[in-house]
Amino acid sequence: MVRLETKLPGVFLLEPVVHGDHRGYFMESYTRSKLERLGLTYDFVQDNESLSAQAGVIRGLHYQLSAKAQTKLVRVLAGAVYDVVVDIRKGSPTFGQWVGVVLSEHNKRQVLVPKGFAHGICTLAPDTRLLYKVDEYYSPEHDRGIVWNDPDLGIDWPVTVPVLSAKDEAQPRLRDAEIDFLYDGEGHS
């Protein structure tokens, strides 16, 4: 596994070693000891899977408040997504900045989304299946979000008229969102 830096400190792309031949391929998508050697020590407690039946579905931008914040390790099993991560740690030098990457069944990349960052995806293909590990259980009381098209963020989504849930349509802008993450000066929240 190779760890690739992004412009947001703490947000990483992970590329697995893929062994392929005429039959197909084999790869380790998660090996705790290998991630620990890369400096990534998380105790993942739950796997989540989603299916989006059509291209142009946006899910996000989601996060849980700090008492139940989640680190996520996200990958695509089928199809492709444009994956967006936004720094929402107050006082961070990159607060409100975002990074977008393509994750697909073909590139097999994963993105690590640490606590203190909002996360969203836009499907680029029909029947896209996403799998992500989290290090904290889902908590409806702590579940929050930011509207996908917040003009202050200026995210360059690959669609202009996405398919959204009612919940995601009604999310607030970053400036109005309930956020309790504070930057600690070392890149953590």
C-alpha positions in Angstrom: 0.0 0.0 0.0 1.3 3.5 -0.9 0.2 6.6 0.9 -0.2 9.7 -1.3 -0.5 13.2 0.2 -3.2 15.6 -0.9 -3.3 19.4 -0.5 -5.2 18.9 2.8 -2.9 17.7 5.6 -4.3 14.5 7.1 -6.3 13.5 4.0 -4.5 10.7 2.1 -5.1 8.7 -1.0 -4.1 5.0 -0.6 -3.1 2.9 -3.5 -3.0 -0.9 -3.0 -0.6 -3.3 -4.6 -2.7 -5.1 -7.2 -1.6 -8.5 -8.5 -3.3 -9.3 -11.8 -3.1 -11.9 -14.5 -5.4 -13.4 -17.1 -7.8 -14.6 -14.4 -8.3 -11.1 -12.9 -6.7 -9.6 -9.9 -6.0 -9.9 -6.1 -5.3 -7.1 -3.7 -5.4 -6.4 0.0 -7.8 -3.5 0.5 -7.3 -3.3 4.2 -4.4 -4.6 6.3 -4.2 -2.9 9.7 -0.4 -3.6 10.2 0.4 -2.1 6.7 -1.6 1.0 7.4 0.1 1.3 10.8 3.5 1.2 9.0 2.2 4.2 7.0 1.4 6.0 10.2 -2.3 5.5 10.0 -3.6 3.9 13.2 -7.4 3.7 13.4 -9.7 1.2 15.1 -12.4 0.7 12.5 -15.6 -0.6 14.0 -18.1 -0.6 11.1 -18.3 -1.1 7.4 -20.9 0.8 5.4 -22.0 0.2 1.8 -24.1 2.3 -0.5 -25.5 1.8 -4.0 -26.4 4.7 -6.3 -28.4 3.5 -9.2 -27.6 6.4 -11.5 -24.8 8.8 -12.4 -25.1 12.3 -10.9 -26.1 11.3 -7.4 -24.5 13.5 -4.7 -24.3 12.2 -1.2 -23.0 14.8 1.3 -21.3 16.8 2.5 -21.6 14.8 5.8 -19.9 14.6 9.1 -20.6 13.8 12.8 -19.9 16.3 15.6 -16.7 15.8 17.5 -18.1 13.6 20.4 -19.0 11.0 17.7 -16.7 12.1 14.9 -15.7 9.4 12.3 -12.5 8.8 10.4 -13.5 7.1 7.1 -11.6 4.9 4.7 -13.6 5.1 1.4 -13.3 2.9 -1.7 -15.4 2.1 -4.8 -16.4 -1.5 -5.4 -18.2 -0.9 -8.7 -18.5 2.2 -10.9 -16.8 5.5 -10.0 -17.2 8.6 -7.9 -15.8 12.1 -7.6 -14.9 12.1 -3.9 -14.8 15.5 -2.0 -13.3 16.2 1.4 -13.6 19.6 3.1 -11.6 20.9 6.0 -14.1 22.1 8.7 -11.7 22.5 11.6 -12.0 26.1 13.0 -8.7 27.8 13.1 -7.1 25.5 10.5 -5.0 27.2 7.8 -7.0 25.1 5.3 -10.4 25.7 6.8 -13.1 25.7 4.1 -10.7 24.3 1.5 -11.5 21.1 -0.3 -9.9 18.3 -2.4 -11.6 16.2 -5.0 -10.4 12.9 -6.3 -11.7 10.2 -8.6 -12.2 6.8 -7.0 -13.1 3.9 -9.2 -13.3 0.2 -9.5 -10.5 0.5 -12.0 -8.0 2.7 -10.1 -8.8 0.9 -6.8 -7.7 4.0 -4.9 -9.0 4.7 -1.4 -9.3 8.0 0.4 -8.8 8.5 4.2 -11.1 11.2 5.6 -10.0 12.1 9.1 -12.2 13.6 11.9 -12.8 17.3 11.4 -13.5 17.0 7.6 -16.8 16.9 5.8 -17.2 14.2 3.1 -19.3 13.9 -0.1 -19.4 11.9 -3.3 -20.8 12.4 -6.8 -21.4 9.2 -8.8 -19.8 9.2 -12.2 -21.4 5.9 -13.4 -24.7 4.1 -12.8 -24.8 1.3 -10.2 -21.9 2.7 -8.3 -21.2 0.8 -5.0 -19.2 2.5 -2.3 -17.7 0.7 0.8 -16.3 2.7 3.7 -14.9 1.8 7.1 -15.5 4.1 10.0 -13.9 4.3 13.5 -17.0 5.4 15.3 -20.6 4.2 15.1 -23.3 6.2 13.3 -25.0 8.6 15.7 -28.2 10.3 14.5 -27.9 13.0 17.2 -24.5 14.0 16.0 -25.1 13.7 12.2 -24.6 17.0 10.4 -23.9 18.3 6.9 -23.1 21.2 4.6 -25.0 21.9 1.4 -23.3 20.4 -1.7 -23.3 23.7 -3.7 -22.2 26.2 -1.0 -20.9 29.1 -3.0 -18.3 29.9 -0.3 -16.7 26.5 -0.9 -16.9 26.6 -4.7 -16.6 22.9 -5.2 -16.2 22.0 -8.8 -18.7 19.1 -9.0 -19.0 17.2 -12.3 -22.8 17.8 -12.4 -24.9 20.9 -12.2 -28.3 19.3 -11.5 -27.5 16.4 -9.2 -29.9 13.7 -7.7 -30.1 14.6 -4.0 -31.9 13.3 -0.9 -34.3 15.8 0.8 -31.9 15.8 3.7 -28.9 16.9 1.5 -30.9 19.5 -0.3 -31.8 21.2 3.0 -28.3 21.2 4.5 -26.9 24.6 5.6 -24.0 26.5 4.2 -20.6 26.1 5.9 -20.9 29.5 7.6 -24.3 28.4 9.2 -23.4 24.8 9.9 -23.0 23.5 13.4 -19.3 22.7 13.7 -17.4 21.9 16.9 -14.0 20.9 15.5 -11.0 23.0 16.5 -7.6 22.9 14.8 -5.0 22.0 17.4 -2.0 23.4 15.5 -0.7 20.0 14.6 -3.2 18.9 12.0 -5.6 17.1 14.3 -9.0 18.1 15.6 
